[in-house]
Structures are given as structure tokens and as C-alpha cells.
Amino acid sequence: MLDALYHALDPVALQLGPVAIRWYGIAYVLGFALAAFIIYRIAKRWKLGFTAEDVLTIMLCVMIGIIVGARLGYCLFYGDGYYLAHPASILAFNEGGMSFHGGLVGALLSGIVAARVTHIPYLTLADIGAIAAALGLFFGRCANFINGELWGAPTDWPIGVVFGGAAGTVPRHPTQLYEGVFEGLVIFFVLFALSRKVPPRPRGTFLGWFLVLYGIFRFLIEFVRQPDVQLGYLWGGWLTMGQLLSVPLVLVGIGLLVFAHTRKLPQHGNRQQEASCDDAPCD
């Protein structure tokens, strides 16, 4: 085993006295900042007339939704009853524990609030948000790797990594990086390429593809990812909670793609902004 494949990364990026700035926090900040930029740029290409205030409102709603949803989702899906017995621990964010599926639900629910406040069609917001979310996923999975968490099953592949600690001294699949590449970069580039078409594809297309691709990639990668120790395998020595939660994503995504293809609803921006553009040219 090569020394370079031993995990020796510090999860703390910078220590300022008692304040520790962690890579996980930096990943969240980078993900949200890039998401805001991508949302603005795509909305401009699609000529939706998003204002800076619209983008700020969207980001505030989604950030709250993701953080709250990810934490509650972890406590519900992966807590194995612990958080029901210790509800105060739900607020212990410093102890770790965030669920992508919970964060996704939180983002989609908070998007309803953002759509009502900005008067932008919900599926238009969800479509653009799905493109941006994929890149945020990449940074999040890189942070998981730096933290040495969510590692994979033992492997004799040359890419195996010894994480140490609870993972032991055997080489394991760096599933955080697999997920970062497929669930993050691959999905982002696919959706971004689809977004280049103007006029844009119908409402629901991008969220649909995001859900289908994420569900498939996550389901497959779970075969080499070590299940959470408190849950283990749910059935037959292979079914994990991640796989169980990913199946509905694929089904809902297919339904959205069918809806988008049959209804062909055009992407729309702020209704008030569109009304003002009837009287004056808009950028």
C-alpha cells in the first residue's frame, strides 16, 4: 500500500484562537456562493429577468431549507431512534450528521416559499436550482473526504484509501470522491449542457433529470459504500438506507420528465418583472 493512499488530511482548514474554520464549512460557503452565481447567469441567459433581490431571496430560503432539512433528515432516517430519545441532540450540529435526501426535501419545500415571495414559477426555480445544486454536491463530497467520513467498503483496488480511526487500517473505497464526481460534476455538466439551449427546455426538465441521475448514481455507489454502523444493511446483506431513499427520486424524476414533455410549459421569470418589460426593454 502506497503512503500517498493513507488519509492524513486535517478537517480544520484554519485555527484562529478558539475559532476553528473547517473545510466542511468552507464547502458550504463555496457551494452556496457558486449556486447564487449560476442561478443568476442561467436566468440571464434564459432572459427571465431575475433581479439581485430575487437571487438573494432564493438563496436565503434555500440555505435555511437545506441546513434544517439535512439535519432533520439525518435524525429521522439515520438516527435509529436515538434522536427521539434525545431530542436536544437534534440541535447539536457540531456533532455532525447531515442527510442529502433530507436537504433535498428541505430545499424543495423552501423553494415554495421563495416562489411565492418572488412570484417566479416554482418549477422554474427548481430547474435552475437543480443545476446549481449539483456543483454544490461536489464540494460537499470533497469535504466528506477531507473529514475522513462516509468511507466505502474494503477494497483491493489501487485507488483504495486507508482512513484509520473507526475505518480501521484496511484500504477502502473513497466513495466520497466517487459521489463527488458522478453525483456532482457529471450531473452538473449534463444539466449545464442542456441549459445552453435557448429558448430553454420546458419546466420540470432539469429537476427531473437531476433526480433520475442522482438516484441512479447514488444507488449504484451504495454497493461499495459502507452503510451507517447504527443501521447496517436493511435487507439481504446489500440494501442500504441510501438506496431505499434513492428509488423514489428516480420515480419522481421520471414523472417530472413525462410531465415536462407532455405539458411543455415555458420557463418564466418574475411576473411583475415581465409586466414591466411589456412597457420598457429589459436586460
N, C-alpha and C positions, 0 to 999 in steps of 0.2 A: 504494500500500500504506500503510495507516494505521500510525503509530508504535506504537499500542497493540497491534498484532499482531506486534511484534517481541519475541522471547523474551529477557527480561533478568532472569530470576529466579535468585537465588543458592541453590544446593543446600545451603549451610550455613545453618542457622537461627540458630545461636548459637555464638560462638567464645569459649571460656574458656581463655585462655592457649594451651597446646599442644593442648587438647582441642576438637575440632570436633563440635558436635551437628548432625547432618544431618537434613533433612526426611524422608529415606528411613527413618532410624532411628525418628523420631517416628511415621511412618506405621505401622511395625511395632508399636510400643508401643500406639498407639491402637487398631489393629486387634485385637490380642490382648486388650486390656482390654475393649473392647466385645464381643468374642466371648464372653468369660467371663460378662459381664452378660447377654447374650442367651441363652446356654445355660442359665443359672440361672433366668431369668424364664420361658422356654418350658417347662423341666422342671417348674417350679412350676405353670404353667397346665395342663399335661398330668397333673399330680398323680403325678409319677414318683418323688418323694421323694429327689431328689438332695441330698446334703449339700455343705457348703462344701469338705470334703476331696475329695469326688468331683470337683467342678469343678476344684479345684487340680490333682489328678492328671491329669485330662483335658487341661488346658491345658499342663502341663509336657511330657506325652508329645507332644502335637500341635505345640508350638513347636519341639521338637527335630526332629521328623519333617519339618516344613515347611522349616526352615532347611537341614538336611542334604540333604533330597530336592531342594529347589530348586537348591542349588549343584551337586550331583552330576548332576541332570538337565540343567543348562546345559552342564556339561563334556561330558556324553555326547552330547546332541542338537545342541548349537550350537558345540562346540569345534573341529569339523572336524579331529580328530586331534591338536590342539595339546597337550591335557592328557595324552594318552597318552605324548607325548614329554617333557612337563614335568610329571610328577605332583605335584611340590611346589607348583605353582601352583594346584592344586585348593583349597588352604587359604588362598589369597590373596583373602579376602573383600573386602578394601579395594579391589581392582581391579574390583569389580562382576561381574555375571553371575549372574542367578538365573532359573530357569525355572518358570513356573506349573505346567506339566504334571509336572515333577519334584517340585515342592512338593506337588501333589495326591497323587501316589503316596506320598510320604513321610508325608503326613497320614493317608492311609488305612491304611498299614502300622502307623504308631504308634498308630492307633485300636484295632488288635487288642490291643496291649499294654494300653492304657487299659481296654478292655473286660474283659480278664482280671483286672486289678487291682481294678477297681470292681465286677465281677460284673454289669455292665449289658450287655444285648444289643448286639452290635456295630452292627447296623443302626439301632437307636435312637440310639446315639451319632453315627453317621454322618449320620442325618437332621437332628438338631439342629445338628451341626457344619456341615452344608451351608448352613443358614440364616445362621449366624453368619459363615461364610467369605465370603459374597457381599459383606457390608458391609466386611470387611477388604480385599477386592479393590479396592473403590472408593478407599480411602485409598492403597493401593499404586500404583494407576494415577495418582492425583493427584501422588504423589511422583515417578513417572516423568516426568510433565510438567514438574515443577519442575526436575528434573535435566536436562531437555532431551534425553532419550534415548527410544529406541523410537518415533521420529517416523515420519510417514507419507510417502507418495509426493507428488511435486509436485502442486499444485492451483491452480486459479484461483478457487476458492470464496472468498466473503468471509470465511470463518472460517479461511482459511489462515494459518499462523504461520511466520515466519522464525526458525529456531532457531540459525542461524550455525554456526560450527565445522565439523565434518565434514558437517553437513547442508547447508552452503552458504548462499547468500543468496536462494534461491528460496522462496516460500511453500509450506508443506507441510501435509498433513492432520494435525491434532492427534489422532492415533489413540489417544494415551494417554487423552484425555478421552472419546472415543467408547467405549473399552473400560470406562472408569470408570463411565459412565452405564449402558451396556447389560449388561456382564458383572457390574457391581457393584450399582448402585441398582435397576435393573429386576428382576434376579433376586431381590434381597433382598426387594423389596416383593411380588413374586409369591409367594415361599415364605412370607413372613411372613403374608400374607393367608390362604394355605392352612393355616397353623399355628393360626389362630384357632378352627378347628373343634374342639370337644371333645365326645365323645372324639376323639382325633387320628386322622388318616388312617393306614393301615397302614404297617408298617415297609418302608422302601425307597422310599416315595413321594417324599420330599423330596430325597434324594440322586439319585434317578432324574431328577427334573425339573431339578435343578441341572446335572447332566452334559449333559442334552439341550440346555438353553438356553445354557449356556456354550459347548458345542461349536458350536452354530449361530451364535451371535453372533461368536465368535472366527473361525470360518471366513469369515464374510461381511466382517468388518472387515479381515481379512488382505488383501483385494483392494485396499485403499487404504493398507496399511501397508508401509513399506519393509522388504524382507527383510534379515536379517543379512548384512552385507557379506561375511563369510567363507563363507557358504553360497550366497547368491543364490537364484534360483528353481530348484526341483528338477526341474521338468518343464514343458514347453510355455510357458514365459515367464509362468506365473501361479501354479503350485503352490508353496507355501512350507512350511517345516517346521512352522509353527504350524497350518496347515491339515491337514497329514498327521497330526499328533498329535491333532487335534480330532475327526476322523472316528470313531476308536474310542470316544471319550467319548459321542458321540451313540448309537452302537450299544449300548454297555453301559448307558447311561441308559434306552433303550427296553426293554432286557431287564429292568432293575430295576422299571420301571413295570408291565410284564406280570407279573412275579413278585409285586409288591405287590398288584395287582388280583386275581390268582388265589388267592394264599395267604391274604391278609387277616390277617396276623399283627399282633396288637395291640402298641402301644408299651408297653414295660415299663421300670421303673426298677431300682434296686439290689435284687437278690434278697433279701439279708439285711434290707434296709430294709423290703421288702414283707412278709417273715415277721414282723418286729416289729410291723407295722401290723395284723396279724391279732389281736394282743392289746391294742393301745392305739391310739387315734386319732392319725393323723399329719397334719401340715400339708401 
